[in-house]
């Protein structure tokens, strides 16, 4: 199931096709803002964030940003959503 469909289907109506883009922008901004960019490449990271009144829990892998000027800087990748409001979704 696609990310958008997973979120829409399990968000109890809080996220719809009309506001999924807004949700995704807020989610990425929060996750990236909370990420410690000094984590090593390949590090497994669990997250818990609140977006649009929903508590989201999941995990991702810290991955090198690919810029040789910043050889140790990482960003979230391979993001997996596990729970929305403590209900298993994956």
N, CA, C and O atoms as a GROMACS GRO file, in nm:
protein
  360
    1UNK      N    1   0.085  -0.117   0.000
    1UNK     CA    2   0.000   0.000   0.000
    1UNK      C    3   0.090   0.124   0.000
    1UNK      O    4   0.192   0.128   0.068
    2UNK      N    5   0.050   0.223  -0.076
    2UNK     CA    6   0.130   0.345  -0.083
    2UNK      C    7   0.124   0.422   0.049
    2UNK      O    8   0.032   0.405   0.128
    3UNK      N    9   0.224   0.507   0.069
    3UNK     CA   10   0.230   0.590   0.191
    3UNK      C   11   0.100   0.670   0.206
    3UNK      O   12   0.038   0.666   0.312
    4UNK      N   13   0.060   0.742   0.102
    4UNK     CA   14  -0.060   0.826   0.110
    4UNK      C   15  -0.183   0.744   0.147
    4UNK      O   16  -0.260   0.783   0.235
    5UNK      N   17  -0.202   0.632   0.081
    5UNK     CA   18  -0.319   0.549   0.110
    5UNK      C   19  -0.315   0.494   0.252
    5UNK      O   20  -0.419   0.487   0.318
    6UNK      N   21  -0.198   0.456   0.299
    6UNK     CA   22  -0.182   0.405   0.436
    6UNK      C   23  -0.224   0.511   0.537
    6UNK      O   24  -0.298   0.482   0.631
    7UNK      N   25  -0.177   0.633   0.517
    7UNK     CA   26  -0.210   0.743   0.609
    7UNK      C   27  -0.359   0.775   0.602
    7UNK      O   28  -0.426   0.786   0.705
    8UNK      N   29  -0.412   0.792   0.481
    8UNK     CA   30  -0.553   0.827   0.466
    8UNK      C   31  -0.642   0.719   0.528
    8UNK      O   32  -0.736   0.751   0.602
    9UNK      N   33  -0.614   0.594   0.500
    9UNK     CA   34  -0.697   0.484   0.548
    9UNK      C   35  -0.695   0.470   0.701
    9UNK      O   36  -0.794   0.426   0.760
   10UNK      N   37  -0.585   0.507   0.766
   10UNK     CA   38  -0.570   0.483   0.909
   10UNK      C   39  -0.574   0.609   0.994
   10UNK      O   40  -0.538   0.604   1.112
   11UNK      N   41  -0.617   0.722   0.938
   11UNK     CA   42  -0.613   0.848   1.013
   11UNK      C   43  -0.749   0.890   1.068
   11UNK      O   44  -0.764   1.003   1.115
   12UNK      N   45  -0.846   0.802   1.063
   12UNK     CA   46  -0.978   0.831   1.120
   12UNK      C   47  -1.042   0.955   1.059
   12UNK      O   48  -1.115   1.028   1.127
   13UNK      N   49  -1.015   0.980   0.932
   13UNK     CA   50  -1.074   1.094   0.862
   13UNK      C   51  -0.998   1.224   0.878
   13UNK      O   52  -1.034   1.323   0.814
   14UNK      N   53  -0.893   1.227   0.960
   14UNK     CA   54  -0.816   1.350   0.980
   14UNK      C   55  -0.736   1.387   0.855
   14UNK      O   56  -0.716   1.505   0.827
   15UNK      N   57  -0.691   1.286   0.781
   15UNK     CA   58  -0.616   1.310   0.658
   15UNK      C   59  -0.698   1.253   0.542
   15UNK      O   60  -0.742   1.138   0.546
   16UNK      N   61  -0.717   1.336   0.441
   16UNK     CA   62  -0.796   1.297   0.324
   16UNK      C   63  -0.714   1.325   0.198
   16UNK      O   64  -0.603   1.376   0.206
   17UNK      N   65  -0.770   1.290   0.084
   17UNK     CA   66  -0.702   1.321  -0.042
   17UNK      C   67  -0.682   1.471  -0.058
   17UNK      O   68  -0.587   1.514  -0.125
   18UNK      N   69  -0.769   1.551   0.001
   18UNK     CA   70  -0.759   1.697  -0.013
   18UNK      C   71  -0.645   1.757   0.070
   18UNK      O   72  -0.590   1.860   0.032
   19UNK      N   73  -0.608   1.693   0.183
   19UNK     CA   74  -0.503   1.753   0.267
   19UNK      C   75  -0.382   1.663   0.287
   19UNK      O   76  -0.298   1.690   0.373
   20UNK      N   77  -0.370   1.555   0.207
   20UNK     CA   78  -0.255   1.465   0.222
   20UNK      C   79  -0.123   1.536   0.191
   20UNK      O   80  -0.022   1.509   0.255
   21UNK      N   81  -0.123   1.627   0.094
   21UNK     CA   82   0.001   1.699   0.062
   21UNK      C   83   0.045   1.786   0.179
   21UNK      O   84   0.163   1.792   0.211
   22UNK      N   85  -0.049   1.854   0.242
   22UNK     CA   86  -0.019   1.936   0.360
   22UNK      C   87   0.035   1.847   0.473
   22UNK      O   88   0.133   1.882   0.539
   23UNK      N   89  -0.028   1.733   0.493
   23UNK     CA   90   0.018   1.638   0.595
   23UNK      C   91   0.162   1.595   0.566
   23UNK      O   92   0.246   1.596   0.655
   24UNK      N   93   0.190   1.558   0.441
   24UNK     CA   94   0.324   1.511   0.405
   24UNK      C   95   0.430   1.618   0.427
   24UNK      O   96   0.539   1.588   0.475
   25UNK      N   97   0.400   1.742   0.392
   25UNK     CA   98   0.495   1.852   0.413
   25UNK      C   99   0.520   1.872   0.562
   25UNK      O  100   0.635   1.885   0.604
   26UNK      N  101   0.414   1.873   0.643
   26UNK     CA  102   0.430   1.889   0.788
   26UNK      C  103   0.506   1.771   0.848
   26UNK      O  104   0.592   1.790   0.935
   27UNK      N  105   0.476   1.651   0.802
   27UNK     CA  106   0.543   1.532   0.853
   27UNK      C  107   0.692   1.538   0.822
   27UNK      O  108   0.775   1.520   0.912
   28UNK      N  109   0.728   1.565   0.696
   28UNK     CA  110   0.869   1.568   0.658
   28UNK      C  111   0.943   1.679   0.733
   28UNK      O  112   1.055   1.659   0.779
   29UNK      N  113   0.881   1.796   0.746
   29UNK     CA  114   0.945   1.908   0.817
   29UNK      C  115   0.971   1.870   0.963
   29UNK      O  116   1.078   1.900   1.015
   30UNK      N  117   0.876   1.807   1.027
   30UNK     CA  118   0.892   1.766   1.167
   30UNK      C  119   0.997   1.658   1.180
   30UNK      O  120   1.086   1.667   1.266
   31UNK      N  121   0.990   1.555   1.097
   31UNK     CA  122   1.085   1.445   1.106
   31UNK      C  123   1.227   1.493   1.077
   31UNK      O  124   1.320   1.459   1.150
   32UNK      N  125   1.243   1.571   0.972
   32UNK     CA  126   1.374   1.622   0.936
   32UNK      C  127   1.426   1.720   1.040
   32UNK      O  128   1.545   1.722   1.070
   33UNK      N  129   1.336   1.801   1.097
   33UNK     CA  130   1.376   1.896   1.201
   33UNK      C  131   1.420   1.827   1.329
   33UNK      O  132   1.509   1.877   1.399
   34UNK      N  133   1.359   1.714   1.361
   34UNK     CA  134   1.395   1.638   1.482
   34UNK      C  135   1.518   1.550   1.461
   34UNK      O  136   1.580   1.508   1.558
   35UNK      N  137   1.552   1.522   1.336
   35UNK     CA  138   1.663   1.431   1.305
   35UNK      C  139   1.798   1.491   1.343
   35UNK      O  140   1.824   1.608   1.315
   36UNK      N  141   1.881   1.413   1.407
   36UNK     CA  142   2.018   1.453   1.440
   36UNK      C  143   2.105   1.421   1.319
   36UNK      O  144   2.138   1.305   1.295
   37UNK      N  145   2.141   1.523   1.242
   37UNK     CA  146   2.213   1.501   1.116
   37UNK      C  147   2.354   1.445   1.136
   37UNK      O  148   2.422   1.411   1.038
   38UNK      N  149   2.398   1.435   1.260
   38UNK     CA  150   2.530   1.377   1.287
   38UNK      C  151   2.524   1.227   1.313
   38UNK      O  152   2.627   1.165   1.338
   39UNK      N  153   2.405   1.168   1.306
   39UNK     CA  154   2.395   1.023   1.320
   39UNK      C  155   2.470   0.956   1.206
   39UNK      O  156   2.469   1.007   1.094
   40UNK      N  157   2.534   0.843   1.231
   40UNK     CA  158   2.607   0.777   1.124
   40UNK      C  159   2.515   0.719   1.016
   40UNK      O  160   2.402   0.681   1.043
   41UNK      N  161   2.568   0.714   0.895
   41UNK     CA  162   2.497   0.654   0.783
   41UNK      C  163   2.459   0.511   0.819
   41UNK      O  164   2.543   0.434   0.866
   42UNK      N  165   2.333   0.475   0.797
   42UNK     CA  166   2.286   0.341   0.825
   42UNK      C  167   2.226   0.321   0.962
   42UNK      O  168   2.178   0.212   0.994
   43UNK      N  169   2.228   0.425   1.045
   43UNK     CA  170   2.173   0.414   1.182
   43UNK      C  171   2.021   0.396   1.177
   43UNK      O  172   1.952   0.468   1.105
   44UNK      N  173   1.970   0.301   1.254
   44UNK     CA  174   1.826   0.277   1.268
   44UNK      C  175   1.773   0.375   1.371
   44UNK      O  176   1.828   0.387   1.480
   45UNK      N  177   1.664   0.445   1.338
   45UNK     CA  178   1.609   0.548   1.426
   45UNK      C  179   1.458   0.527   1.440
   45UNK      O  180   1.388   0.511   1.340
   46UNK      N  181   1.409   0.526   1.563
   46UNK     CA  182   1.265   0.523   1.587
   46UNK      C  183   1.217   0.665   1.610
   46UNK      O  184   1.289   0.747   1.667
   47UNK      N  185   1.095   0.696   1.565
   47UNK     CA  186   1.041   0.830   1.584
   47UNK      C  187   0.900   0.824   1.640
   47UNK      O  188   0.829   0.724   1.627
   48UNK      N  189   0.862   0.935   1.702
   48UNK     CA  190   0.727   0.956   1.751
   48UNK      C  191   0.700   1.105   1.735
   48UNK      O  192   0.765   1.187   1.800
   49UNK      N  193   0.605   1.140   1.648
   49UNK     CA  194   0.572   1.280   1.621
   49UNK      C  195   0.421   1.297   1.622
   49UNK      O  196   0.346   1.201   1.604
   50UNK      N  197   0.378   1.420   1.643
   50UNK     CA  198   0.236   1.451   1.634
   50UNK      C  199   0.216   1.547   1.518
   50UNK      O  200   0.277   1.654   1.513
   51UNK      N  201   0.129   1.508   1.426
   51UNK     CA  202   0.096   1.588   1.309
   51UNK      C  203  -0.055   1.589   1.294
   51UNK      O  204  -0.119   1.484   1.295
   52UNK      N  205  -0.112   1.707   1.281
   52UNK     CA  206  -0.256   1.723   1.259
   52UNK      C  207  -0.338   1.646   1.363
   52UNK      O  208  -0.442   1.588   1.330
   53UNK      N  209  -0.292   1.646   1.486
   53UNK     CA  210  -0.364   1.581   1.594
   53UNK      C  211  -0.346   1.430   1.601
   53UNK      O  212  -0.408   1.365   1.685
   54UNK      N  213  -0.263   1.374   1.514
   54UNK     CA  214  -0.238   1.230   1.513
   54UNK      C  215  -0.098   1.200   1.568
   54UNK      O  216  -0.001   1.267   1.532
   55UNK      N  217  -0.090   1.100   1.654
   55UNK     CA  218   0.040   1.056   1.703
   55UNK      C  219   0.092   0.946   1.610
   55UNK      O  220   0.029   0.841   1.596
   56UNK      N  221   0.204   0.971   1.549
   56UNK     CA  222   0.264   0.879   1.452
   56UNK      C  223   0.391   0.821   1.509
   56UNK      O  224   0.476   0.894   1.561
   57UNK      N  225   0.405   0.690   1.499
   57UNK     CA  226   0.527   0.623   1.544
   57UNK      C  227   0.578   0.535   1.431
   57UNK      O  228   0.500   0.474   1.358
   58UNK      N  229   0.709   0.529   1.419
   58UNK     CA  230   0.768   0.447   1.315
   58UNK      C  231   0.918   0.446   1.326
   58UNK      O  232   0.974   0.468   1.434
   59UNK      N  233   0.983   0.421   1.216
   59UNK     CA  234   1.128   0.415   1.214
   59UNK      C  235   1.181   0.452   1.075
   59UNK      O  236   1.107   0.453   0.977
   60UNK      N  237   1.309   0.483   1.072
   60UNK     CA  238   1.375   0.514   0.945
   60UNK      C  239   1.523   0.484   0.958
   60UNK      O  240   1.573   0.452   1.066
   61UNK      N  241   1.592   0.494   0.847
   61UNK     CA  242   1.737   0.475   0.843
   61UNK      C  243   1.800   0.611   0.812
   61UNK      O  244   1.758   0.680   0.719
   62UNK      N  245   1.901   0.648   0.890
   62UNK     CA  246   1.976   0.771   0.860
   62UNK      C  247   2.067   0.742   0.741
   62UNK      O  248   2.144   0.646   0.742
   63UNK      N  249   2.057   0.826   0.639
   63UNK     CA  250   2.136   0.806   0.517
   63UNK      C  251   2.214   0.931   0.483
   63UNK      O  252   2.166   1.044   0.499
   64UNK      N  253   2.336   0.910   0.435
   64UNK     CA  254   2.422   1.020   0.395
   64UNK      C  255   2.351   1.105   0.291
   64UNK      O  256   2.286   1.052   0.201
   65UNK      N  257   2.364   1.238   0.302
   65UNK     CA  258   2.294   1.330   0.212
   65UNK      C  259   2.357   1.334   0.072
   65UNK      O  260   2.297   1.388  -0.021
   66UNK      N  261   2.475   1.277   0.057
   66UNK     CA  262   2.537   1.270  -0.074
   66UNK      C  263   2.617   1.391  -0.114
   66UNK      O  264   2.649   1.408  -0.232
   67UNK      N  265   2.649   1.478  -0.020
   67UNK     CA  266   2.726   1.600  -0.048
   67UNK      C  267   2.865   1.583   0.009
   67UNK      O  268   2.883   1.573   0.130
   68UNK      N  269   2.965   1.582  -0.079
   68UNK     CA  270   3.104   1.561  -0.034
   68UNK      C  271   3.154   1.670   0.058
   68UNK      O  272   3.249   1.648   0.133
   69UNK      N  273   3.092   1.788   0.055
   69UNK     CA  274   3.130   1.896   0.146
   69UNK      C  275   3.085   1.865   0.289
   69UNK      O  276   3.136   1.924   0.384
   70UNK      N  277   2.990   1.773   0.304
   70UNK     CA  278   2.938   1.732   0.435
   70UNK      C  279   2.938   1.579   0.444
   70UNK      O  280   2.832   1.517   0.441
   71UNK      N  281   3.056   1.519   0.454
   71UNK     CA  282   3.067   1.373   0.443
   71UNK      C  283   3.000   1.294   0.556
   71UNK      O  284   2.974   1.175   0.540
   72UNK      N  285   2.972   1.357   0.667
   72UNK     CA  286   2.912   1.285   0.780
   72UNK      C  287   2.768   1.325   0.807
   72UNK      O  288   2.712   1.282   0.908
   73UNK      N  289   2.708   1.405   0.721
   73UNK     CA  290   2.571   1.452   0.746
   73UNK      C  291   2.470   1.355   0.687
   73UNK      O  292   2.483   1.310   0.574
   74UNK      N  293   2.367   1.325   0.768
   74UNK     CA  294   2.264   1.231   0.724
   74UNK      C  295   2.127   1.295   0.730
   74UNK      O  296   2.108   1.402   0.787
   75UNK      N  297   2.030   1.226   0.668
   75UNK     CA  298   1.891   1.266   0.670
   75UNK      C  299   1.806   1.140   0.678
   75UNK      O  300   1.855   1.031   0.648
   76UNK      N  301   1.680   1.152   0.718
   76UNK     CA  302   1.593   1.034   0.724
   76UNK      C  303   1.567   0.974   0.585
   76UNK      O  304   1.546   1.047   0.488
   77UNK      N  305   1.570   0.842   0.577
   77UNK     CA  306   1.534   0.772   0.453
   77UNK      C  307   1.469   0.639   0.490
   77UNK      O  308   1.471   0.598   0.606
   78UNK      N  309   1.414   0.573   0.393
   78UNK     CA  310   1.347   0.444   0.415
   78UNK      C  311   1.250   0.453   0.534
   78UNK      O  312   1.249   0.367   0.622
   79UNK      N  313   1.169   0.558   0.534
   79UNK     CA  314   1.076   0.585   0.645
   79UNK      C  315   0.961   0.484   0.642
   79UNK      O  316   0.897   0.463   0.539
   80UNK      N  317   0.936   0.424   0.757
   80UNK     CA  318   0.825   0.328   0.772
   80UNK      C  319   0.735   0.376   0.885
   80UNK      O  320   0.782   0.405   0.995
   81UNK      N  321   0.607   0.384   0.858
   81UNK     CA  322   0.509   0.422   0.959
   81UNK      C  323   0.454   0.294   1.021
   81UNK      O  324   0.405   0.206   0.950
   82UNK      N  325   0.463   0.282   1.153
   82UNK     CA  326   0.420   0.162   1.223
   82UNK      C  327   0.285   0.179   1.292
   82UNK      O  328   0.202   0.089   1.290
   83UNK      N  329   0.264   0.295   1.354
   83UNK     CA  330   0.143   0.318   1.432
   83UNK      C  331   0.087   0.458   1.408
   83UNK      O  332   0.163   0.554   1.393
   84UNK      N  333  -0.045   0.468   1.404
   84UNK     CA  334  -0.115   0.596   1.412
   84UNK      C  335  -0.204   0.586   1.534
   84UNK      O  336  -0.291   0.499   1.541
   85UNK      N  337  -0.182   0.675   1.629
   85UNK     CA  338  -0.257   0.675   1.755
   85UNK      C  339  -0.259   0.535   1.819
   85UNK      O  340  -0.365   0.487   1.860
   86UNK      N  341  -0.142   0.472   1.827
   86UNK     CA  342  -0.121   0.343   1.891
   86UNK      C  343  -0.192   0.227   1.823
   86UNK      O  344  -0.209   0.122   1.885
   87UNK      N  345  -0.235   0.244   1.699
   87UNK     CA  346  -0.295   0.136   1.622
   87UNK      C  347  -0.198   0.095   1.513
   87UNK      O  348  -0.155   0.178   1.433
   88UNK      N  349  -0.161  -0.033   1.510
   88UNK     CA  350  -0.067  -0.084   1.413
   88UNK      C  351  -0.121  -0.065   1.271
   88UNK      O  352  -0.235  -0.101   1.242
   89UNK      N  353  -0.038  -0.007   1.184
   89UNK     CA  354  -0.081   0.018   1.046
   89UNK      C  355   0.002  -0.055   0.943
   89UNK      O  356  -0.038  -0.064   0.827
   90UNK      N  357   0.118  -0.109   0.983
   90UNK     CA  358   0.203  -0.176   0.882
   90UNK      C  359   0.213  -0.323   0.906
   90UNK      O  360   0.280  -0.394   0.831
   0.00000   0.00000   0.00000
